[in-house]
Amino acid sequence: LRALASTGTHLQPHCGGSNVRITCHLPLIVPEGCSIRVGDEVRTYREGELLVFDDSFEHEVWNKHPTKHRVVLLVRFWHPDIRPKQYAHMERQMKRQLRDHRRRTAMPPL
């Protein structure tokens, strides 16, 4: 998956829905002023330098450059503690959580 952060972008603090996966960012195009915070740690993106993190921790992203976009290749892997025979169950669980989240946020309470 390609992730583009336009000029002046700030992706607000957010968390992944579970810790069954590990996220990897491979920065492809990185102007000055691009960084990520995961938990209490802030890192500056550098082209070709992998960033691997558990996206269940709160994280946010900035592109403070006034004219250039940041592009990263985003890849998600199963958490190493998840056994291959658990993948199908975990995938169903994540889809169910996503469906429930969409229902809660799309349909206001009566």
N, C-alpha and C positions, 0 to 999 in steps of 0.2 A: 504494500500500500504506500502510495506517495503522499506525504503530508506537506502542505504548503502553508507558510505563515506569511501573509501579506505585510507590507510595510506598516509599521506602527501597531502590529497585532499584539494583544495580550490575551492569551487563553486563560480565563479565570481559574482559580484553584478548583480542582476536581479530583475524584478518585475513581478507579475502575471498580466494577461491581464485585469482584472477588480476587483472591490471590492465587488462582489456579494457573495463571500465565505470567510470563516474564516478557517485558517489552524491550525491544532493541531499536534505537534510532541510529541510522547511519547518515550523518550529515553529508549531503551532496553539494549544495550551494549555500554558503553561509557568509552573509555580509557581517560587518562589525555590529555589535549590539544585540546578538542573539544568544539567549540563555534559557536554562530550564532550572526549576527548583523542584526537588523531590524530597519530601519531609523537610528537614532543616538545612539541606545541602543545596547550594546553587552552583551550577556548572555552566561554563561558556561553551557553546557549540564550536567545534573545529572540523573543517572538512576532512572526511575520511576517518575520523576518530569516533569509534563506537561508544554509545552510551547505553548501558543495560540497566534496567530498573524494574522494580515490582510496582506496577501502576495502581495497586490497591492503596498505596500510600498517596497522600495528597500531593498533587503536583500542578505546576503551571508553567507556561512558556511565554517568552517575550521575543519580539523582533522590533527593536527600537530604531532600526535603520530607517532613514526618511524616504529612501527611494528604491531599495532592493528587497526582493523576496527571499525567504529562507525555505529550502527544500530538503526534506529528509526522507529516506526510505524507512518505513516503519514496518517492523516484523515482530510478530508475537509467537512465543514458544510456550509449550507446556512447562509449568513449574517442574523442576527436576524431582520433587518429592511425589509428583503424580505419576503413577504407574501406567504404562500403555493400556492395560486392560480397563483402566478407569476413564479413558478419554471419552468414550461414547456417553457414559453417564454424566460426566462433567459438562460436556457440550449440551446435552439435553437440559441440565440444570441451568446453565447460563442462558439458554434460549428462553426458558420459562421465566427467569428473573427479568430478562429484557422485555418480554411480553407484558409481565405484570407492571413493570416500571412505566411502559408506554401507556398502559391503561390508566394508571394512577395520574399521570401527568396530562393525558389527553382528555380525560373525562372528569370534570369538576364534580365534587360531591353534591348531592341533591339536598 
